[in-house]
Amino acid sequence: MEIMNHDHVLWNEFMGRLEGPEGCDFKMKDPNDVNTTTWRCSNKIDREFATAILKTMPNMDIEGSMKFFSDNGGFCDCEILFNVA
């Protein structure tokens, strides 16, 4: 089993999916104003979007990946993007 981290071959795919519609779904209402950025995050420690995405990837150690995220400040889905990425 593999842990999702910066060195994993699927890291960029994972981060893109977590940022996109199946994850936090980051959007800018006005592309010229970063202050109009919106996203969704349950603020739950279970990291439901990250977990669902990891379940679709081959040979992933989800528990180990969650520990890596927590150890690096990713306590919810959006914090994985803000702090771990």
Backbone as a ProteinNet text record, in pm:
[ID]
protein_1_A
[PRIMARY]
MEIMNHDHVLWNEFMGRLEGPEGCDFKMKDPNDVNTTTWRCSNKIDREFATAILKTMPNMDIEGSMKFFSDNGGFCDCEILFNVA
[TERTIARY]
84.5	0	88.9	41.9	120.4	52.2	133.7	84.4	87.1	-23.6	-28.5	52.5	157.1	240.1	299.7	378.9	435.5	514.6	570.3	653.4	575.5	449.6	370.1	343.9	351.4	334	195.3	95.8	-39.5	-71.8	29.7	7.4	-66	-18	-79.9	-223.7	-247.9	-384.9	-473.6	-423.4	-499.6	-532.8	-433.7	-456.6	-554.9	-544.3	-636.5	-779.4	-795.8	-929.5	-984.7	-898.9	-943.8	-982.5	-913.8	-944.2	-1069.5	-1099.1	-1206.9	-1344.4	-1437.4	-1577.6	-1604.6	-1518.9	-1544.3	-1484.5	-1418.3	-1359.5	-1412.1	-1321.5	-1358.2	-1422.3	-1407.8	-1475	-1446.1	-1317.8	-1277.3	-1326.6	-1384.6	-1432.9	-1409.8	-1386.5	-1377.5	-1495.5	-1581.7	-1696.8	-1650.4	-1544.7	-1484.3	-1338.6	-1301.6	-1165.1	-1056.6	-1095.4	-998.7	-988.4	-1065.1	-1068.8	-1060.7	-942.3	-920.3	-1013.1	-1061.9	-1152	-1289.8	-1317.7	-1446.6	-1437.7	-1326.7	-1308.1	-1399.9	-1466.5	-1550.5	-1508	-1538.1	-1512.9	-1600.1	-1606	-1681.2	-1585.3	-1611.4	-1533.2	-1619	-1626.8	-1709.6	-1641.4	-1511.3	-1432.4	-1432.5	-1450	-1447.2	-1310.2	-1269.1	-1138.7	-1138.1	-1256	-1259.1	-1213	-1204.4	-1158.3	-1232.1	-1364.3	-1450.3	-1417.5	-1384.3	-1352.7	-1220.4	-1119.4	-988.7	-1000.7	-1076	-1094	-1161.9	-1268.9	-1340.9	-1250.8	-1169.7	-1078.6	-972.8	-914.2	-811.3	-865.4	-992.9	-1053.5	-1060	-1055.8	-1060.8	-922	-819.2	-681.2	-622.8	-541.9	-491.2	-391	-406.7	-306.3	-278.9	-381	-359.8	-379.5	-288.8	-299.5	-371.9	-502.1	-580.9	-546.9	-536.8	-502.8	-365.1	-267.9	-134.3	-133.6	-214.3	-225.2	-287.2	-390.7	-454.3	-356.3	-272.2	-170.6	-72.4	-29.2	60.9	-3.7	-131.1	-200.2	-205.5	-245.5	-253.3	-117.9	-14.9	120.1	168.7	105.1	145.7	39.6	-53	-152.4	-279	-302.9	-423.4	-528.7	-598.5	-696.6	-836.5	-858.1	-983.4	-946.5	-1043.7	-1014.7	-947	-1000.9	-940.7	-804	-781	-647.9	-542.2	-584.2	-488.1	-438.7	-530.2	-492.8	-415.4	-458.4	-393.1	-258.8	-252	-135	-39.7	-92.3	-7	50.2	-31.9	13.3	134
-118.6	0	124.9	227.6	350.8	467.9	557	679.1	792.2	866.5	983.2	1094.5	1137.2	1248.2	1319.7	1419.9	1503	1423.7	1311.9	1232.2	1127.1	1108	1004.8	1045.5	948.5	974.6	1033.1	1007.5	1058.1	1182.9	1243.7	1361.6	1473.5	1509.4	1619.8	1586.5	1463.5	1422.3	1432.5	1381.8	1387.5	1531.9	1618.7	1759.1	1826.8	1799.6	1856.2	1811	1684.7	1632.7	1689.6	1704.4	1760.4	1907.6	1978	2119.5	2135.9	2036.2	2045.8	2005.5	1979.4	1955.8	1835.8	1732.7	1618.1	1639.2	1753.4	1788.2	1920.1	2010.3	2140	2235.7	2209.3	2285.1	2435.3	2469.5	2610.5	2683.1	2801.3	2884.1	3030.5	3108.7	3254.5	3315.8	3386.1	3451.5	3560.1	3630.8	3732.3	3692.2	3649.2	3601.5	3705.6	3831.4	3938	3974.1	3903.6	3938.2	3811.4	3785.4	3665.6	3661.7	3775.6	3781.4	3722.7	3690	3630.2	3477.6	3422.2	3277.1	3210.3	3104	3023.8	2878.5	2801.5	2658.6	2595.1	2463.9	2391.8	2303.6	2293.5	2207.4	2180	2055.1	2019.1	2052.5	2087.5	2114.3	1996.7	1877.3	1756.4	1691.3	1631.4	1565.5	1438.7	1391.7	1270.1	1293.1	1421.5	1456.7	1373.7	1390.2	1306.2	1312.1	1429	1438	1367.5	1393.4	1329.5	1178.3	1131.7	987.6	925.4	988.8	935	928.7	1030.5	1031.9	922.8	910.1	808.3	667.3	646	513.3	473.1	570.3	539	517.8	544.7	531.9	398	337.2	203.1	200.4	96.1	61.3	171.9	248.1	359.6	316.8	357.7	342.1	467.4	458.6	576.6	623	531	569.9	636.8	580.7	639.9	775.6	789.2	917.5	1023	985.3	1080.4	1125.8	1033.8	1070.8	1169.9	1145.6	1238.9	1376.7	1381	1509.8	1580.3	1507.5	1566.7	1617.4	1537.2	1575.5	1702.6	1735.5	1852.2	1961.6	1959.8	2066.1	2048.2	1929.8	1903.7	1832.9	1907.8	1848.6	1841.1	1903.4	1891.1	1899.3	1880.3	1876.5	2003.6	2120.9	2243.7	2271.6	2226.9	2246.1	2160.2	2048.3	1969.2	2055.5	2126.2	2214.6	2335.9	2397.6	2520	2493	2389.5	2367.4	2259.5	2153.3	2040.4	2060.6	2113.4	2131.3	2222.2
0	0	0	-65.9	-80.3	-11	42.9	106.8	4.2	-2.1	-90.3	-25.8	-94.8	-47.5	-167.7	-141.3	-248.8	-353	-312.8	-402.9	-481.6	-448.1	-515	-659.4	-749.5	-892.4	-923.9	-841.3	-864.1	-781.3	-719.1	-633.9	-708.4	-826.6	-901.5	-941.4	-979.1	-1011.3	-887.2	-775.1	-650.2	-613.3	-617.1	-579.8	-675.8	-804.2	-901.9	-877.6	-845.9	-818.2	-688.3	-586.8	-459	-474.1	-560.7	-586.4	-671.8	-754.7	-853.1	-801.3	-894.2	-860.8	-771.2	-775.2	-687.5	-548.1	-529.7	-400.6	-349.6	-318.8	-259.6	-359.3	-487.4	-593.2	-585.3	-590	-586.7	-712.5	-693.4	-804.4	-771	-875.5	-860.5	-933.1	-860	-922.8	-1019.1	-982	-1068.2	-1088.8	-1209.7	-1233.8	-1208.6	-1194.5	-1168.6	-1020.5	-935.1	-792.9	-708.8	-654.2	-572.9	-451	-407.9	-291.7	-320.7	-446	-480.4	-488.2	-443	-446.1	-344.5	-388.2	-299.3	-310.5	-209.1	-209.9	-104.1	-108.2	-6.3	72	198.5	286.9	409	448.2	563.1	695.4	689.7	810.2	906.5	852.5	934.3	923.2	1031.7	1033.6	947.5	904.8	823.6	679.4	638.8	504.8	399.1	397.2	314.5	165.7	111.9	-30.9	-60.4	19.9	-0.2	11.5	109.5	128.7	7.9	-41.6	-157.7	-280.6	-300.4	-416	-401.2	-284	-261.7	-282.9	-249.3	-267.2	-414.5	-505.2	-648.7	-708.4	-630.7	-680	-636.2	-721.3	-691.2	-575.6	-492	-391.2	-288.6	-250.4	-157.3	-12.8	72.8	218.1	269.2	284.5	321	461.8	556	693.5	699.3	631	627	558.6	453.3	383.5	473.6	550.7	642	750.2	796.1	895.1	834.3	710.1	642.4	632.5	592.1	580.4	715.4	820.4	954.8	1002.1	980.6	1022.7	952.7	840.5	762.7	758.6	855.1	868.4	788	733.7	655.4	737.3	821.3	912.2	852.8	738.5	663.7	515.5	429	285.5	234.8	269.7	215.3	276.7	400.1	460.2	391.5	332.5	253.9	138	74.6	-37.2	10.3	119.4	167.7	236	317	401.7	351.8	296.2	257.2	117.7	27.6	-111.3	-115.8
[MASK]
+++++++++++++++++++++++++++++++++++++++++++++++++++++++++++++++++++++++++++++++++++++

